[in-house]
C-alpha cells in the first residue's frame, strides 16, 4: 500500500480540525479513497472527511483497511509538515507511518489503536438554506463572533444572511448581502418567515482551522435543524461538520 499527497499542509490543518472534536477515531483506506467519519462523545458534532484516490499523486491500494488513530499524537506529527512537503502514508500490521519529503525525508511511525469502527448512518436532511462563501470569509465570520458569545444565530433573509451573537459581554452582528461579493451562492427555499437557527460558536470555530487549505465553504441549515458546514478540499475531497442546534 502506497499513498502520496502533494501538499502535506492539507493534512496538517484537516487533522488538527478533527482533533478538536475527537481524540480517537478510525481511518478507512480503500480503492475509492481515504475517509474519517466520526462523532464526538456528546453526539453534538458529526465529522466526515474524505479525499478521493484521484487527488493523490500516488495511490496504490488493493482491498480495504481500517485502523485506529490517536489524533492528539497524529496532530503533533502533522505540525511538522512544512511548505512544499509531500506526505506519504504507509500502513503496517500494528503501526502506520507518516513520511514527509521536501526538506530531506522525515518518517514518523505511530501505533495503531484498537478502536471500534463506528457505523454512522447518513442523516436524511433537507435544508431550506444553502450559502457558499470563500473559506477566508467563513474564518473571519467566526472570528468576529467568537469573542462575544458562545452561541450564534443564523437568519436567512430573502437577499441577506444575518449572523448574530448576544451575551452579557455585548452584541455582535454580521450582515452579508447577497450582492456583497462575499457570497458565492445564496439559496433560500422558504417563502414564509426567514429560516433561523442557533449553534455553539466553538463548534464553528473547530472546523475553521481547515479553512486555510480549502477552496470554499458551504453552510446549510433550516429552522432549529442541524447546521452542515462543508469545506471543499482538493479536486474532489471535503471536510464536513454536522452540528446539532442549540434551542434558545
Secondary structure, DSSP 8 states (H G I E B T S, - for coil): -EEEES-HHHHHHHHHHHHTT-SEEEEEE-SSEEEEEEE-TTS-EEEEEEEEGGGSSEEE--S-EEEEEEHHHHHHHHTT--TT-EEEEEE-SSEEEEEEESSSEEEEEEE-B--------------SEEEEEEHHHHHHHHHHHHTT-SEEEEEEETTEEEEEEEETTEEEEEEEETTSSSEEEEEE--SSS-EEEEEEHHHHHHHHGGGGG-SEEEEEE-TT--EEEEEEETTTEEEEEEE-----
